[in-house]
């Protein structure tokens, strides 16, 4: 199985989340940018990524502090408010990025899909 962004991996004896795969570098939640390659990682837990489409509704779930500190899309107070609300938000766009993997634009901000939950049959009242 291939290692992808969002997976939990072993890097030098530390369990970390892979946040991005950049040319000749990796972004890891505990270390930030490191000069290394995916081949140096050992898969611990494969993260299931959502298949999203424009117009879907999702709930944004909280993530660990280590992920927030290294989140490439800037985790701010607005993100905290989305999580705290527990409300569904509309997916504006979604795509696969070579460096960041599966990402979705939700309510104007970009998010990894590993902490989104798709809500089926959601109607705006």
Secondary structure, 3 states (H helix, E strand, C coil): CCCCCCCEEEECCEEEEEEEEECCEEEECCCEEECCCHHHCEEEECCCCCCCCCCCEEEECCCCHHHHHHCCCCCCHHHHHHHHHCCCEEEEEEEEECCCEEEEEECCEEEEHHHEEEECCCCCC
